[in-house]
């Protein structure tokens, strides 16, 4: 559990921008910082989670790098895709963000179980 203390980039360090929301670059860096944690937790058990997680990070990043100024917050990416009518299209950054959020929520639940003393990985999952 001590490996969690060495994360350089944390979600809690991200400063929300008034009226604009969550900065894309900092959010993606925090997500990438979790990937090695998944390896530590169990490279086999968490392989599908990691693949899904990394894939969704990459989809959001691909959108971000097309115009870093325009897409400097997650909200701007989602609004752009909603206005363009592509938010619900498969592999959109918006869909990737939804699945990334679900993955983060799952991971938080798992880590909470472990923190609360659950020793059996399957039970915690």
C-alpha positions in Angstrom: 0.0 0.0 0.0 2.9 2.4 0.5 3.4 2.6 -3.3 0.3 4.8 -3.3 2.2 7.5 -1.5 4.7 8.0 -4.2 2.2 9.2 -6.9 3.5 12.5 -8.3 0.2 13.5 -9.9 -2.9 13.3 -7.9 -6.5 14.1 -8.7 -6.8 16.1 -5.5 -4.0 18.5 -6.7 -6.0 19.5 -9.8 -7.3 23.0 -9.6 -10.7 23.4 -11.1 -11.0 26.4 -13.4 -13.8 28.8 -12.6 -16.6 28.4 -15.2 -14.4 26.1 -17.3 -14.0 23.0 -15.3 -11.4 20.3 -15.1 -8.1 20.9 -16.9 -7.6 18.1 -19.5 -3.8 17.8 -19.3 -3.6 17.5 -15.5 -6.6 15.1 -15.5 -4.8 12.8 -18.1 -1.6 13.0 -16.1 -3.4 11.8 -13.0 -5.0 9.0 -14.9 -1.6 7.9 -16.4 -0.2 7.9 -12.8 -2.6 5.2 -11.8 -1.5 2.7 -14.5 1.6 1.4 -12.6 -0.7 1.0 -9.5 -2.8 -1.4 -11.5 0.3 -3.4 -12.2 1.2 -3.5 -8.5 -2.3 -4.6 -7.6 -2.1 -7.6 -9.8 -0.9 -7.6 -13.4 -3.1 -10.6 -14.3 -6.2 -9.8 -12.4 -6.2 -6.1 -13.5 -5.0 -6.6 -17.1 -8.4 -6.1 -18.6 -9.0 -3.1 -16.4 -5.7 -1.6 -17.3 -6.3 -2.2 -21.0 -9.6 -0.5 -20.8 -8.3 2.3 -18.7 -5.3 3.1 -21.0 -7.4 2.8 -24.1 -9.9 5.4 -22.7 -7.0 7.7 -21.6 -5.6 7.5 -25.1 -9.0 8.4 -26.8 -9.3 11.5 -24.7 -5.7 12.4 -25.3 -6.1 12.0 -29.0 -8.9 14.6 -29.0 -7.0 16.9 -26.7 -3.9 17.0 -28.9 -5.9 18.0 -32.0 -6.3 21.4 -30.4 -4.8 21.8 -26.9 -6.0 25.4 -26.5 -9.6 24.7 -27.5 -9.8 21.4 -25.5 -7.9 22.6 -22.4 -10.8 21.3 -20.2 -12.8 18.1 -20.2 -16.0 20.1 -20.3 -14.9 21.9 -23.6 -14.2 18.5 -25.2 -17.6 17.1 -24.2 -19.5 20.3 -25.2 -17.7 20.3 -28.6 -18.7 16.7 -29.2 -22.3 17.3 -28.1 -22.6 20.3 -30.4 -21.0 18.3 -33.3 -23.4 15.4 -32.7 -20.6 12.9 -32.0 -20.7 12.6 -28.2 -22.6 9.3 -28.4 -20.5 7.9 -31.2 -18.4 4.8 -30.4 -14.8 5.8 -29.5 -15.7 9.4 -28.9 -13.7 11.2 -26.2 -17.0 11.7 -24.4 -17.7 8.0 -24.3 -14.1 7.3 -23.3 -14.5 9.8 -20.4 -17.7 8.1 -19.3 -15.9 4.7 -19.2 -12.8 6.2 -17.6 -15.1 7.6 -14.8 -16.6 4.2 -14.3 -13.2 2.6 -14.1 -12.0 5.1 -11.6 -15.1 4.6 -9.5 -14.6 0.8 -9.6 -10.9 1.2 -8.6 -11.9 3.5 -5.7 -14.4 0.9 -4.5 -11.9 -1.9 -4.7 -9.2 0.1 -2.9 -11.7 1.1 -0.2 -12.5 -2.6 0.4 -8.7 -3.4 0.7 -8.2 -0.4 3.0 -11.0 -1.7 5.2 -9.2 -5.0 5.6 -10.5 -7.2 2.9 -7.7 -9.8 2.1 -9.4 -11.7 -0.6 -9.0 -10.0 -4.0 -12.1 -11.6 -5.5 -14.2 -10.5 -2.6 -12.8 -7.0 -2.9 -13.5 -6.9 -6.6 
